[in-house]
Amino acid sequence: MPRIIDVVEFMDESGREIVHREPQGGPGDFRLGSQVIVRQSQTAVFFRDGQALDLFGPGRHTLDTLNLPILASLIGLVTSGRTPFPAEVVFVNMRQFIDQKWGTPEPILVRDQAFGMVRLRAFGSYAFQVADPRHFVNAIAGQQGVFTTNAVQDYLRSMIVQRFTDIIGGLHQSVLDMAGQYSELSTHARSYLADDFRALGLTLSAFYTNAITPTEDTQKAIDERSSMGALGDLDQYMKFKAARAMGDAANNPAGGASTGVGLGAGIGLGAGLAGMMNQALQPGVPPAPAAQPQPQPTPQAPPASSGSTSLTRAQVQDAIDILDLRFSKGEISEETYNRMMSKWETRLKELGG
């Protein structure tokens, strides 16, 4: 014989529970005469067959057909009926929940005016309150099958991140400029999310963006730009790459004559490669040959018996990186990109890439 629930209540000592179901495992057996005890700041919602039905505010309530009009009509209860009926009671906390955390679990990919495509993380907080408990239980429990506070918080965070990603993607600004716009961005996001919360029976009372941070790879690109001061200038970029190559050559354990040659070659090849890229990106103009490095008086370069070429694999790869950068920034057409990429990839294969 099933156990009849004579008294049902939920005492939330933490004050942080958004929603709680009794019985927790699913429907229990109630009957007319059973009591529902509702604490201050709570609303109790009778729930059956995926629907939020009758509501009870703070106080002690004895169930009868007068305070269960919807449920009584649904299952045909009569005034003197003592037959048990299955149902659930969902206790909803009507307090305002502040300092709720949100954040991107994975980096989001957005287009950046200065760097092309970048990966960012975003974090913040928000505050909300249940405005319509019946609608809230219908939307969260009835449609989503969510009955626990953790599940509600996860659902809201997921919704916020999805919308915030759309907002960031539509800014078309550089990550360097976003830090000064957190307040404006938060206001825009709150307005954008208000309808989503309202559709769940909630009120979004506050929304804050605390940080938008680049991933490690994106931060390296920002640091590199800061180091050279002019990432948008291809000639300067290639000279910068050449200077870094010179530093690598200086640290080459081989040392000796090959190091001296590498230092001299880096200067010439940096300028030459930039010239080749700039000319190659002009439609219909064949790329000019790379400038040959100036001979160094000492030490002498070894004989070119090893089949060395005017460009190294690293320098060709740099050219490919720049090609990707210019295409992502919309500086060259797809046709030009494909044509030049084919040539540089062929050159890379010739060098054993």
C-alpha positions, 0 to 999 in steps of 0.5 A: 500500500503506498504511503500517503504524504500527510505533511510536505514542506521544505526548509532551506537553511542555506537560502540559496536553493532556487527550486526544490521538488518533494518528493525528490524521486518523483510523484508522491501520494496526496489526499484531501486533508494533507497539509502543505507548509510554505516558508517565507519567500517561498511559493509552492507549486503543485506539479503533475503530468508536466504541468504547473497547477495550483500555487500556495503562498507562505503559510500552512495549507490544508488541501481541499477542492477550494485551494486545488481548483486546477488539480481537482478539475484535472483529476475529478476530485470531489469534496469528500474524496479521500482517494490518494492522488499522485502529484509533486510539490515544487518549492520555488525561492522568490528571493533575489539571487545575486552574485551568480557567476557566468563564464565561457567554459571554452574559448569563443572564436570571434573576428577581430579588426586588428588580428583577424580571428582571435579566441577569447574567454569572458567572465562575469556575474548576474542577479535574477529573481523568479517573477512568475513561479507557475511559468518558471516551473512550467518552463524549467521543470515541465519543458526542460526536466530540471528540478535542482538548483545546480541544474537551473544554474547550469541552464542559465549559464549556458544560455548566457554564454550563447547569447554573449558569444553572439554579442561579442561576435557582432561588435566587430572591434579589436580585443584591445578596445573591449576592456574600456567598454565593459559597462556598455557591453554589460548594459547591452547584454542585459537588454539582450538577455532580458527576453530570454529570462522573461520567457522562463518566468524570471527577471534579470535584475543585473548583469556584469562583464568582469573580464574578457581575456585572450587565450595564450595564443592570442596573447602572443599575437598581441605581444608580438604586435606590441614588440614591433609596433606595426603588424599591419605593415607587411614590410615591417612585419617581415623585417621583424620576422627576419630580426627574430630569425637572426636571433635564432641563428645567433643562438644556433649551437652550430656557431662559426661561419654558418652563424655569420652567414645566417645573420647576414642572410636574415637581413637581406631575406627579410626585406626581400621576402617582404618585397616578393609578398607585396609584389605577388599580392598585386594581380597580374604582377609576377613576384620579383626574385628575392634580394640576395644577401650582401656578402660578408667580408668575414667569415666567408660563406661555405660553397653552395654545394649543398643545394641551398636556396635563397629562401628557407623553409621558415621564411616561406612559412612566414610568408604563408602566415602573412598571407593568412593574416591578410586574407582574414583581414579582408585585404586580399581576395580569395582568388589572390589568396588561393593563387599565392597559397598554391605558389608558396606551398609548392615552394615549401614542398621544394624545400622539404616542407 
